[in-house]
Amino acid sequence: GLRDAPAAPIDARHQPRPGLVAGIDWGGGGVSQTVLVIGYMDARYTFHVLRFERFPASESPEAVLDAVAQRCRQFQVRLVAADGGGSGHVFNRLLWERLQPRPQFVAVLYSAADQEPHQEGVLWKWTVGRSGSIGTLFARVKKRQVSFPRAADCGGFLDEFAGELAEYDDLNRTIRYTHPATQQDDALHATNYA
């Protein structure tokens, strides 16, 4: 298979259900890998991550796109939120073409500041403040408003959250999130998009 790490299993109670969303952090070749997160928001605004899945950088882009599309169809994903920069400029439209029925599709772009979402062809583009959105994700995790599968089912995906560093920028009085060059953070971004 395409996965290089175990995918968190989805309990039969959660298969397929209305409102499932997919978050995708596209890999760009080399060592950068594509990560898919599937989850849903409950009535109490807790986001439940049901599945993490990683696709190796060694796979062809067509194989990754086909596998991601198959997973979205399998779980009847209603909304896709994917990295809109880098490979996402091309991959998002190619994925959208592979999906039937067509889900709502949002290309998320990181920036220093937020902008209102706007439609660009078949996709919506949403520019969000990178540090602010990641900070909000961490705040939600601390408040238990993000639920993950059992740690034993998550493989190394949770390490990608724990390895993120918050650096304070005195000049701009802001927090910047980074990670060591040896540590991946693709699962964090895929979850943030979702």
Secondary structure in CASP SS format (residue, H / E / C, confidence):
PFRMAT SS
TARGET T0000
AUTHOR 0000-0000-0000
METHOD secondary structure of the structure
MODEL  1
G C 1.00
L C 1.00
R C 1.00
D C 1.00
A C 1.00
P C 1.00
A C 1.00
A C 1.00
P C 1.00
I C 1.00
D C 1.00
A H 1.00
R H 1.00
H H 1.00
Q C 1.00
P C 1.00
R C 1.00
P C 1.00
G C 1.00
L C 1.00
V E 1.00
A E 1.00
G E 1.00
I E 1.00
D E 1.00
W C 1.00
G C 1.00
G C 1.00
G E 1.00
G C 1.00
V C 1.00
S E 1.00
Q C 1.00
T E 1.00
V E 1.00
L E 1.00
V E 1.00
I E 1.00
G E 1.00
Y E 1.00
M E 1.00
D C 1.00
A C 1.00
R C 1.00
Y C 1.00
T C 1.00
F E 1.00
H E 1.00
V E 1.00
L E 1.00
R E 1.00
F E 1.00
E E 1.00
R E 1.00
F E 1.00
P C 1.00
A C 1.00
S C 1.00
E C 1.00
S C 1.00
P H 1.00
E H 1.00
A H 1.00
V H 1.00
L H 1.00
D H 1.00
A H 1.00
V H 1.00
A H 1.00
Q H 1.00
R H 1.00
C H 1.00
R H 1.00
Q H 1.00
F C 1.00
Q C 1.00
V C 1.00
R C 1.00
L E 1.00
V E 1.00
A E 1.00
A E 1.00
D E 1.00
G C 1.00
G C 1.00
G C 1.00
S C 1.00
G H 1.00
H H 1.00
V H 1.00
F H 1.00
N H 1.00
R H 1.00
L H 1.00
L H 1.00
W H 1.00
E H 1.00
R H 1.00
L C 1.00
Q C 1.00
P C 1.00
R C 1.00
P C 1.00
Q E 1.00
F E 1.00
V E 1.00
A E 1.00
V E 1.00
L E 1.00
Y E 1.00
S E 1.00
A C 1.00
A C 1.00
D C 1.00
Q C 1.00
E C 1.00
P C 1.00
H E 1.00
Q E 1.00
E E 1.00
G C 1.00
V C 1.00
L E 1.00
W E 1.00
K E 1.00
W E 1.00
T E 1.00
V E 1.00
G E 1.00
R H 1.00
S H 1.00
G H 1.00
S H 1.00
I H 1.00
G H 1.00
T H 1.00
L H 1.00
F H 1.00
A H 1.00
R H 1.00
V H 1.00
K H 1.00
K C 1.00
R C 1.00
Q C 1.00
V E 1.00
S E 1.00
F C 1.00
P C 1.00
R C 1.00
A H 1.00
A H 1.00
D H 1.00
C C 1.00
G C 1.00
G C 1.00
F C 1.00
L C 1.00
D H 1.00
E H 1.00
F H 1.00
A H 1.00
G C 1.00
E C 1.00
L E 1.00
A E 1.00
E E 1.00
Y E 1.00
D E 1.00
D C 1.00
L C 1.00
N C 1.00
R C 1.00
T E 1.00
I E 1.00
R E 1.00
Y E 1.00
T E 1.00
H C 1.00
P C 1.00
A C 1.00
T C 1.00
Q C 1.00
Q C 1.00
D C 1.00
D H 1.00
A H 1.00
L H 1.00
H H 1.00
A H 1.00
T H 1.00
N H 1.00
Y H 1.00
A C 1.00
END
